[in-house]
Structure formats: structure tokens, C-alpha cells
Amino acid sequence: MATAALEAIRSGSPAILPSFLRCDFGDLKGELSRLTDAGVKGLHLDVMDGHFVPNLTYGMPIVEGLRRHTDLPLDVHLMIRDPLAYAKPMVEAGADLLTFHIEALRPDEAPDVAAAVKEMGVGVGVALNPETPLSTVTSCLELVDMVLIMSVEAGFGGQAFNATVLDKLRSLRVSHPSLLLQIDGGIDLQTIKPARDAGCDLFVVGSAIFKQDDYASALRGLEAAMQAEGGSIDLGENSSGNLNSDQGSNI
């Protein structure tokens, strides 16, 4: 993320970032206008290559098209096999933050990839799936601006929120207090507060916004749930909410 955009996200956190994958692609400009009017602080864009994950989404033209019509930070989540192959084109299209998956790389590649993305003048994030140990990202934590904790397996639909990943958020918040922490997958009125209480800063939300008639009202409801007084909702080992549409990014 360019410095100004990164600082805007930092100063505006905690923040809810709508996953644009859930929008009406027949009316992208209208969707962008509705989200802007609702007061969102950034957009989360999911890029899937059909190889690293089984789904295929969109690429640079969508990023570029959105960039022409908004100054909002564009948070681009690369669920692709070779993140460096598309990093520069994504930056040129207007991405402010690029997040690569640790599972797409050999263990020794992550620091070099993070450093290469940072050299492009944008923010850099590293993502890991629910079953991936936190230790796999240790080598690049000093080089990234953000860690994205997936609370569902990237690229697969029909999964429940995996509450065990909250321990990763808690651990990172203690060990790396300056890192931005993001969560993606099954975030709704029930799960957003436990994630916030675990130390999360950025919340990727799909159907809990896009399936509502009033985006502003949906956003206010999520913000209220996140900031509610009292203890966290007990999700047990796994949330029973099967939000197959709100992996944000991952259907």
C-alpha cells in the first residue's frame, strides 16, 4: 500500500472491508457508489487463478476499473500460484496492498517475495489458511505490513467459520503489536466481535453486507456488533454458521 493509503487504513482501524467478489458485477459503478455512500474505508479484491485455488475470479481490468472511480484503498488478495508474476501489473492497475499466500511458496521464498512487493511501493501482506501453522510466516513477518488470517480454507465454498484461528490472531497481536491483522471468511454479526477481541484490525465481509438491501445499515450493524460491550460470543471449536456465500473472497 502506498504510504498515505497504508496510514489511512491504520488510522481508520478497526475497519470493515467489503469483499467485492460478492457484488453485482453487472453494476460495478453502482455498487461502488453504494459502498462509498455507506462509508466503507477500503475494498477487498480477491484474485483467484484456478490453480492455487479451484476458482477463477478476475484480474487487472477490474482493479484498474475500480481505481478510475475511487480513491479508497484497494486491498488485493492474491490467491494465485505465482504471486510475483502478477504483482507489478496489479500495482500498475492501482492496487494499494498486495497479499500473497504462504502456501503458494517454498518456505525460503517468502522473505524475497515480501521484499520484492514492498519495492514496488505498495503495502505487503501474507496470508495463511486455517490449518497452516503460524510458524510458516515467521521468516517474513518483519517485512510485511499485514497478516491475513483465513478463517475458512481459501477458494472453497460452504465452510463454517473456524474459531480456532482466533488463537493465531491473539498470538500475533502479542508478538507483533504493530502489524495490521486481517481476517477473512464467515465474518458476520456473530463472529466479528470474537475476531476483534482476539486483536483483529481489518474484517473482510461479503454476504453480511452484499445480501442486505441497505449497505449503510449493514455496515452500522457490523460495527455495533464489533464494539458491543460484554464478553465475546462463545463459538466453540467451530462456528456452526455455514456461510457459504461469505467467505468473502472464497467461493
Buried (B, 14 or more C-beta within 10 A) or exposed (E): BBEEBBEBBBEEBBBBBBBBBBBEEEEBEEBBEBBBEBEBBBBBBBBBBEEBBEBEBBBBEBBBBBBEEBEBBBBBBBBBBBBBEBBBEBBEBBBBBBBBBBBBBEEEBBBBBBEBBBEBEBBBBBBBBBEBEBEBBEBBBEBBBBBBBBBBBBBBBEBBBBBBBBEBBBEBBEEBEEBBBBBBBBBBBBBBBBBBBBBBBBBBBBBBBBEBEEBBEBBEBBBEBBEBEEEBBEBEEBBEBEBBBBBBBBB
